Structures are given as C-alpha cells and as structure tokens.
C-alpha cells in the first residue's frame, strides 16, 4: 500500500523547490503575510459577515462545491494506516448561527470497509469569490459505535469562520481557516501557483499549492495541491509527519 502512495518524480521535484523557498523566506514570513491578502481574517480576530453578501453556489475554480459533485480520496497516515475518504456536496443548506446560509458537504471515512468517521462541513462563498468555512459536525466510530462527537459553528461559543480558498490565491496570501480557541486554529498560506500535480485520478496543471499549519501543532506542516476545476488533488505532510492524501476519483456536478 505504501508503494501506491509514493511521491512521483515530478511531485518530488516540485516539493523540493517549494521547501527551499520556504526555508529562504521563513524569517520574513510575518511581514510578507501582512503585505498581501490583508483583508482576509487572521488569528483570532472576530469578523462580522453580512449574510446578504454570501451564496451557497460555490464555484471558486480551485475549490468548487456544486451539488452532486463527489470526490474520493485515499488517506495514508504516518503509521501507514489507509482510509477511504468520500466528500459529497449535497443539495442541502444550513443557516449558520452568524446568519449565513451554508452549503452542506458530507464527509465519510472508512477503514477496511468499516465506518471510521461520518460528518458534515458547512461552506459558503462571498461576492468576491472567497470560500468560507463556517463549521462542522463530526462523529468518530469504533467497532460500529460512536466513540466521539466534535463540532464547531461560526458564532457559537466564540468560534470564528475562516477561508479555505481565497478568490485570488497569489503567493504569500495568508489567512486563518477557522478559529475555535484551543480546538481548531488552522491557518493557510499560498505558496505557489501554476504547478503540475498527478494523482490516481489523473494529471493536472494550473494547481495552487497551499501550506496548512496550526499553532496548536507547531511542528506540523502540510502542502495541499488544488487543481483548477477539480479542487484538492494531493496533500503531503512536509514537517512533523509523513501522512499523505490523494484524489482517486471525482465526479463533477451534472
């Protein structure tokens, strides 16, 4: 199973270049982040969203979520455990506590054919084209029984929404992806654009590379490749772990 998820030569070369760029720019990263994308939410700062400025039609080219579309991923953690992840964009919507109407995306995770996690995520797109993450409700299973339930929702108990894909993903643009104190504090930063990426689902060009990180796990960094018209194609932990995820198949909305 390891061999199936090995990094191909073009991807390895791309990662080498990107990591070298990170090493050179690390010392000045904070200054650079403030120079671009300053209108996007940062850290724990509160945002007050106008529901009238949002739509449940999410057609950002790098993170499309149109009802009926479906993506299947193979996720391999640092220990070699393999899981199947299915993301289905449903026709359902949900009114979030902050007043924004959100699209419901279902995520189902199985391991050896057994359910490991089942949940929903809530997203919406603003008039500028930024895709916002507004919350989730997830249940983890063990031996067919619910082991743990986790959730957060923008506007509840101090939770703040964040961005999962900016409208203009230029290198250096940084933002928070969500903020729920001491539980969910993920951040994103655009590393590169115009990249090529390959997965079992095919070969893609014009991909955006985003670095994910969190102050709650300061040693962990992950690169995610998003292809135009498709969304997430591959992801690699490049520090603090060796997990990876790759798109196996996808179906666009009819």
FENRA-V754789 format. One record per residue. N is the residue number from 1. SS is DSSP state (~ for helix, > for strand, _ for the rest). PSI is psi in degrees with one decimal (NA if undefined). Layout:
n/ss/psi
N/SS/PSI
N/SS/PSI
This chain:
n/ss/psi
1/_/-33.7
2/_/-42.7
3/~/-32.4
4/~/-24.8
5/~/17.5
6/_/153.9
7/_/124.7
8/_/161.9
9/~/-47.9
10/~/-40.8
11/~/-43.1
12/~/-40.9
13/~/-41.7
14/~/-44.6
15/~/-38.6
16/~/-44.7
17/~/-44.0
18/~/-42.2
19/~/-37.0
20/~/-40.0
21/~/-38.1
22/~/-41.5
23/~/-39.2
24/~/-37.4
25/~/-2.3
26/~/-42.8
27/~/-30.0
28/~/16.6
29/~/-43.5
30/~/-42.2
31/~/-41.9
32/~/-40.6
33/~/-35.3
34/~/-19.4
35/~/-23.3
36/_/148.5
37/_/30.0
38/_/-12.6
39/_/-4.1
40/_/150.0
41/_/143.3
42/_/148.1
43/_/-130.2
44/_/7.3
45/_/135.0
46/_/146.5
47/_/146.1
48/_/103.6
49/_/141.3
50/_/111.9
51/~/-30.8
52/~/-14.1
53/~/6.2
54/>/155.6
55/>/153.2
56/_/-2.0
57/_/101.4
58/>/103.4
59/_/21.2
60/_/127.7
61/_/-25.7
62/_/-6.5
63/_/54.7
64/_/140.6
65/>/72.2
66/_/139.0
67/_/134.5
68/_/-15.7
69/_/152.3
70/>/136.1
71/>/136.2
72/>/128.9
73/>/153.5
74/>/121.1
75/>/125.4
76/>/119.4
77/_/-179.8
78/_/-22.3
79/_/-2.5
80/_/1.5
81/_/129.8
82/>/132.2
83/>/152.7
84/>/124.3
85/>/125.1
86/>/122.4
87/>/122.9
88/>/122.2
89/>/115.2
90/>/164.9
91/>/-3.7
92/>/153.3
93/>/163.2
94/>/135.7
95/>/116.3
96/_/158.9
97/_/-28.1
98/_/4.7
99/_/-11.4
100/_/135.3
101/>/129.2
102/>/152.2
103/>/139.2
104/>/122.6
105/>/123.8
106/>/136.7
107/>/122.8
108/>/127.8
109/>/128.1
110/>/151.9
111/>/120.8
112/_/37.0
113/_/-3.5
114/>/141.8
115/>/129.5
116/>/-30.9
117/>/143.0
118/>/129.4
119/>/-177.6
120/>/146.8
121/>/152.7
122/>/125.8
123/>/157.3
124/>/160.8
125/>/134.5
126/>/173.7
127/_/-18.4
128/_/-17.5
129/_/1.2
130/_/137.4
131/>/123.8
132/>/143.5
133/>/122.0
134/>/-4.5
135/>/178.6
136/>/159.9
137/>/118.5
138/>/143.3
139/>/129.7
140/>/140.1
141/>/150.6
142/>/123.2
143/_/38.0
144/_/0.8
145/>/149.3
146/>/122.6
147/>/-39.0
148/>/143.3
149/>/133.2
150/>/149.2
151/>/158.2
152/>/151.4
153/>/129.5
154/_/126.0
155/_/-2.6
156/_/126.4
157/_/37.8
158/_/0.1
159/_/137.5
160/>/141.0
161/>/165.4
162/>/-174.9
163/>/136.1
164/>/-16.0
165/>/118.6
166/_/156.1
167/_/-33.5
168/_/83.2
169/_/77.4
170/_/148.4
171/_/133.1
172/_/-18.8
173/_/126.3
174/>/154.8
175/>/163.6
176/>/148.7
177/_/-28.3
178/>/160.8
179/>/115.8
180/>/101.2
181/_/123.6
182/_/8.7
183/_/-48.6
184/>/109.2
185/_/42.7
186/>/147.1
187/>/153.9
188/>/151.6
189/>/128.3
190/>/122.9
191/>/-42.4
192/>/157.8
193/>/166.7
194/>/24.9
195/>/162.1
196/>/145.2
197/>/146.9
198/>/143.8
199/>/175.2
200/_/-19.4
201/_/-12.0
202/>/-172.8
203/>/130.5
204/>/145.0
205/>/173.0
206/>/51.9
207/>/147.3
208/>/134.7
209/>/125.6
210/>/134.3
211/>/123.1
212/>/140.0
213/>/171.9
214/>/135.8
215/~/-16.1
216/~/-21.8
217/~/70.9
218/_/-20.9
219/_/-9.4
220/_/130.5
221/>/144.4
222/>/136.2
223/>/132.6
224/>/134.1
225/>/120.9
226/>/120.7
227/>/142.9
228/_/131.9
229/_/-4.0
230/_/-50.7
231/>/-148.5
232/>/127.4
233/>/-43.8
234/>/155.8
235/>/141.0
236/>/134.5
237/>/123.1
238/>/-4.3
239/>/139.3
240/_/3.2
241/_/179.0
242/_/21.1
243/_/158.3
244/>/159.0
245/>/140.8
246/>/144.2
247/>/124.3
248/>/-41.6
249/>/158.4
250/>/149.6
251/>/123.6
252/_/159.9
253/_/139.4
254/_/NA
